[in-house]
């Protein structure tokens, strides 16, 4: 009986310990004609560490747990082989009408509230130009960035005429995973956000029920 109680306590407390342990991260990235970047993630004061470096589509990952370490590196030949065997995806572009039906001041407020909940935990710096290929979507992104720019170092310029992404930035921070999950769930359940994903989810289960 004692063994059963101890096992139940471990099963309950272990996930809580994992979610309550602090998670620190830092990353530098450059996106443009050539992508390059590096980053590091430390959990529980460095008990578990993950890092990555990528340049010219050649990522190098490294995971370390206490003294055990594993390095994963993709060679150029592997990258070309994976890319050649991958089926081509259809060119899907969000229409302006589809986007506008979800864009309103309430959605913008919820997005800003979610991002601002981590304002003290994040140190973000970004510079460059961006464009989504659709003026409505680009304007929506610009509105969010403008609302957040009073507390972060964002020097981003929207391009309403074409799809483009040319960014250089750095981010570092320290978060509690449990707090991140709670804030994210509150964000998803907000009325202005729920109306985006709930109809699609409901339709998916309805189709499965009919089949």
Secondary structure as the mmCIF struct_conf table of DSSP 4:
data_model
#
loop_
_struct_conf.conf_type_id
_struct_conf.id
_struct_conf.beg_label_comp_id
_struct_conf.beg_label_asym_id
_struct_conf.beg_label_seq_id
_struct_conf.end_label_comp_id
_struct_conf.end_label_asym_id
_struct_conf.end_label_seq_id
HELX_RH_AL_P HELX_RH_AL_P1 UNK A 2 UNK A 20
BEND BEND1 UNK A 21 UNK A 21
STRN STRN1 UNK A 22 UNK A 31
BEND BEND2 UNK A 32 UNK A 34
STRN STRN2 UNK A 36 UNK A 43
TURN_TY1_P TURN_TY1_P1 UNK A 44 UNK A 47
STRN STRN3 UNK A 48 UNK A 55
TURN_TY1_P TURN_TY1_P2 UNK A 56 UNK A 57
STRN STRN4 UNK A 58 UNK A 65
TURN_TY1_P TURN_TY1_P3 UNK A 66 UNK A 67
STRN STRN5 UNK A 68 UNK A 73
HELX_RH_AL_P HELX_RH_AL_P2 UNK A 76 UNK A 85
BEND BEND3 UNK A 86 UNK A 86
HELX_LH_PP_P HELX_LH_PP_P1 UNK A 87 UNK A 90
HELX_RH_AL_P HELX_RH_AL_P3 UNK A 96 UNK A 100
TURN_TY1_P TURN_TY1_P4 UNK A 101 UNK A 102
HELX_RH_AL_P HELX_RH_AL_P4 UNK A 105 UNK A 116
TURN_TY1_P TURN_TY1_P5 UNK A 117 UNK A 121
STRN STRN6 UNK A 122 UNK A 132
BEND BEND4 UNK A 133 UNK A 134
HELX_RH_AL_P HELX_RH_AL_P5 UNK A 135 UNK A 148
TURN_TY1_P TURN_TY1_P6 UNK A 149 UNK A 151
BEND BEND5 UNK A 152 UNK A 152
STRN STRN7 UNK A 153 UNK A 158
BEND BEND6 UNK A 160 UNK A 162
STRN STRN8 UNK A 163 UNK A 176
HELX_RH_AL_P HELX_RH_AL_P6 UNK A 177 UNK A 189
BEND BEND7 UNK A 190 UNK A 190
HELX_RH_AL_P HELX_RH_AL_P7 UNK A 191 UNK A 210
#
